[in-house]
């Protein structure tokens, strides 16, 4: 499912329903599991296609996560921690691993749930 056409389609319309999920390989694909550096590259391409320019701390955290390091991202509200968490979940999906997203504030979870749902729903419920 991660053939060139599917990747191109996801990047052509990065706001389409489940566009990020389309970029992840399925377990029966030849390129599964995807190496962390390739998964990170796909995620960064998806962000760029959406017009998202990552801040330095986000890029550093994602690179460290791709290298297998544990990361504690202590930055202020609105500084993009959820975008890093989304990247981690994408890299885990590409590697056939599990990842969990938790947030201490109910309002934050409600705010992010629609974004997460549109990125992942096709993969988790298809």
N, C-alpha and C positions, 0 to 999 in steps of 0.2 A: 504493500500500500504506500510505501515511501518512494515510489519510483519518481523519476525526474518530473513527470507531468504533475503528480500530486504535490511535490514540493513547490513547483512553479505556481500552481493554483493557489496554494496557501500563502505564498508571498505576493501574488497578484492581488489578492483581496485579503489582507491580514486581519480585517475586521469581520470577516465572514464567520459564521457559526463554526466553532471547533477548529479554527485555522491552525492553532498551535498543535492540537492533537493530531492533525493530518501530517505534521512534520515528523512525528515519532514512528519508528519502525514497529511493526507487529511482531509477535513472537515467532511466527513462521516465515518472516522475511529473511532473505539472505544476509542482510546487513544487521541482523539482531544478534546479540546486543550491540548497540552502537557505542564505540569508545567515547569516553567522557569529553575529550577535546572536540570531537565531531558533534556531539550533542550540544555542547556549549556554543559552537559555531552556528548551528541551526537556530538555537535560541536567540543569539545575538542578531542573526539575520532577520528573524521574525520581529524582534524589537525595532530594528532599523526600518523595516518595512512599515511598521506602525507609526513611525516618526518619533520613536522614543530614543532619546540620547541619554545613555546611562552616565551617571556620575561616577567619579573615580572610585568611591567606596563601594559602589554596587559592582563595578567591573572586578575590583580586587576580591571582593567576597565571592563572586561567581567563579573566578579563576581558582581561588583556594578550594572551593567546594568541588570543582572539577578534578582537582588534584587529590581529593580524598581527605582534605583537612576538615576539622571541626571549626565552625565559625560562630562567634557571638557578635552580632551586629548591633551595637549600641549607639543608635543615632536618633535624632529627634523625630517627633511625629511628622509625617508627610515627607520623609526623606527617602522613601522608596524601598523599605524593608520587604514589603509584600511582593515587589517585583523580583527581588532576590529569591524569596521563597518560591515563587512561581517557577523561576529558573531551576531551582533545586528539584522541584517536583518533576519538571520536564526531563532533567538529566536522569533522575531515578527511573522514570517511565522508559526512557530509551535504553537503560541498562537492565531492565527487568527487575528493578528493586522497588521497595515501598518507601513512600515519604508521607509525612503527615504535616498538615498545616493547622496550626492553632494560633489563636489570638486572644489576649486577655480581655478585650473590650467587645461586648456584644455589638455595639454600633459598628465597629470596624469589620467584624465578621459579616454583618448584614450588608454593609457598603461594598465589600469585596465579593460577596457570594455571586452576584450576577456576572461579574467579570470572570470569575473562576468557572462558573457553570458554562458560559459560552466558549471558553477555551477548551474544556475537558469533556463536556457532556457526551459528545459522539463516541469518545473512547471508553468512558466508564459504563455507559448504558447501552452501547450498540451490540 
